[in-house]
Amino acid sequence: MTDKERQPVKIHIVVPITSDQFNEQIELEARSFLGTEVELEVSHLQAGPASIESFYDEVLAGPQIVAEVAKAAGNGADAVFITCFGDPAVPAAREIVDIPVVGGFEPAIATALTLGERFSVVTVLENVTPMISGLIARMGVASRLATIEVIDTPVLELHDGDSLLKSLFEASCRAIETGGADVLVLGCTGMLGVAATLQEKLEAELVRVPVVDPTGASLGLLTTLQSMALKPSRKTYMPPPPKT
């Protein structure tokens, strides 16, 4: 084994908002999935929207996200997680760096598909449901979608753990009992530290269904891709043609 192979994996997390209010909590959450053997860095945007809750926000955040990904790759990151369920700027980032890059959506949905037949996404606001619907259609899994549920809570107000758990439980019950879901996906990476508790509460009071945390799914996939030396396809994610 070479010295390079013995070096710890270095994952960079881009928080696509213009505040560091989630940075510490996101790092703690990431550590709970990764352990201490992975080197971890977290950064947020210096300009752009306060949060991503619309197509407009996504466009504003895109250039800054891509810049953060490029910077992370230049500083030796082995993989990058853009911590947003909407996968903002993920395809663009894959075109300009030679390391795995994921958002919260694709890994979480791929995980859900291995755990049951039909999944529901429980997300923050009605505004983001068209974004999620578009991502589901693009991924080709619309036939496996049960429902998209909303808890009517903006991203920047997800800090109240008790209130968040209550809202998620109510929406999850709707998804299971009315929508026919047998797997739940948390539709926002800002829903930190609640997946396991929600799953336990559902099992105790309703039925056992898996609750997929997009952060855990994304970080797990990145470590797997890195260990297998897999990178984005240059048949799909071609470097942008040079412009004058």
Residue pairs with C-beta under 8 A, 6 or more apart in sequence:
8 37
8 38
8 39
9 37
9 38
9 39
9 78
9 79
9 223
9 226
9 227
10 38
10 39
10 40
10 41
10 76
10 77
10 78
10 79
11 30
11 34
11 38
11 39
11 40
11 41
11 77
11 78
11 79
11 80
11 81
11 219
11 222
11 223
12 40
12 41
12 42
12 43
12 69
12 72
12 75
12 77
12 79
12 80
12 81
13 26
13 27
13 30
13 40
13 41
13 42
13 43
13 80
13 81
13 83
14 43
14 44
14 45
14 65
14 68
14 69
14 72
14 80
14 81
14 82
14 83
15 22
15 23
15 26
15 42
15 43
15 44
15 45
15 83
16 44
16 45
16 48
16 52
16 61
16 64
16 65
16 82
16 83
16 84
16 88
16 89
17 44
17 45
17 48
17 49
17 50
17 51
17 52
17 61
17 155
17 156
18 44
18 45
18 46
18 47
18 48
18 49
18 50
19 44
19 50
19 156
20 44
21 156
22 44
22 190
22 192
23 42
23 43
23 44
25 192
25 193
26 42
26 83
26 189
26 192
26 215
27 40
27 42
29 192
29 193
29 215
30 40
30 42
30 81
30 215
30 219
31 40
33 215
33 216
33 219
33 220
34 40
34 219
34 223
38 223
41 72
41 75
41 77
43 68
43 71
43 72
45 61
45 64
45 65
45 68
46 64
47 64
48 60
48 61
48 63
48 64
48 65
49 56
49 57
49 60
49 61
50 156
51 57
51 154
51 155
51 156
52 58
52 61
52 84
52 86
52 88
52 155
53 124
53 125
53 127
53 128
53 154
53 155
54 127
54 128
54 131
55 130
55 131
58 86
58 88
58 89
58 131
61 88
61 89
62 88
62 89
62 92
65 82
65 88
65 89
65 93
66 89
66 92
66 93
66 96
69 80
69 82
69 89
69 93
69 96
69 97
69 101
70 93
70 96
70 97
72 80
73 80
73 97
73 98
73 99
77 99
78 99
78 100
78 226
79 99
79 100
79 101
79 102
79 222
79 223
79 225
79 226
80 93
80 97
80 99
80 100
80 101
80 102
80 222
81 101
81 102
81 103
81 215
81 218
81 219
81 222
82 88
82 89
82 90
82 93
82 101
82 102
82 103
82 104
83 103
83 104
83 189
83 215
83 218
84 103
84 104
84 189
85 103
85 104
85 105
85 108
85 123
85 128
85 132
85 186
85 187
85 188
85 189
85 214
86 103
86 104
86 105
86 128
86 131
86 132
86 135
87 102
87 103
87 104
87 105
87 106
87 135
88 103
90 101
90 102
90 103
90 106
91 237
93 101
94 101
94 232
94 236
94 237
95 237
95 238
95 239
95 240
96 239
96 240
98 231
99 231
100 221
100 222
100 225
100 226
100 230
100 231
100 232
101 232
102 218
102 221
102 222
103 218
104 188
104 189
104 214
104 215
104 217
104 218
105 132
105 135
105 139
105 214
106 139
107 214
107 217
107 218
107 220
107 221
108 185
108 186
108 212
108 213
108 214
108 217
108 218
109 119
109 136
109 139
109 141
109 185
110 217
110 221
111 212
111 217
111 220
112 119
112 183
112 184
112 185
112 210
112 212
113 119
113 141
113 144
115 183
115 210
115 212
116 181
116 182
116 183
116 209
116 210
117 144
117 182
118 144
118 145
118 146
118 180
118 181
118 182
118 183
119 144
119 145
119 146
119 181
119 182
119 183
119 184
119 185
119 212
120 145
120 146
120 147
120 148
120 149
120 172
120 175
120 176
120 179
120 181
120 183
120 184
120 185
121 132
121 145
121 147
121 148
121 149
121 184
121 185
121 186
121 187
122 149
122 150
122 151
122 168
122 171
122 172
122 175
122 184
122 185
122 186
122 187
123 129
123 132
123 148
123 149
123 150
123 151
123 187
123 188
124 150
124 151
124 152
124 153
124 154
124 155
124 158
124 187
124 188
124 190
125 150
125 152
125 153
125 154
126 150
126 152
128 150
128 187
128 188
129 148
129 150
132 148
132 187
133 148
136 142
136 145
146 175
146 179
146 180
146 181
146 182
147 174
147 175
147 178
147 179
147 180
147 181
148 187
149 171
149 172
149 174
149 175
149 179
150 171
151 164
151 167
151 168
151 170
151 171
152 167
153 163
153 164
153 167
155 188
155 190
158 164
158 188
158 190
158 191
158 192
161 193
161 194
164 191
164 194
165 194
165 197
165 198
165 201
168 186
168 191
168 194
168 198
169 198
169 201
169 202
172 184
172 198
172 202
172 209
172 211
173 202
173 206
175 181
175 184
176 182
176 184
176 202
176 206
176 207
176 209
177 206
181 209
182 209
183 209
183 210
183 212
184 198
184 202
184 209
184 210
184 211
184 212
185 211
185 212
185 214
186 194
186 195
186 211
186 212
186 213
186 214
187 214
188 214
189 214
189 215
189 218
191 213
192 215
195 211
195 212
195 213
195 216
196 211
196 213
198 211
199 208
199 209
199 210
199 211
202 208
202 209
202 211
203 209
225 231
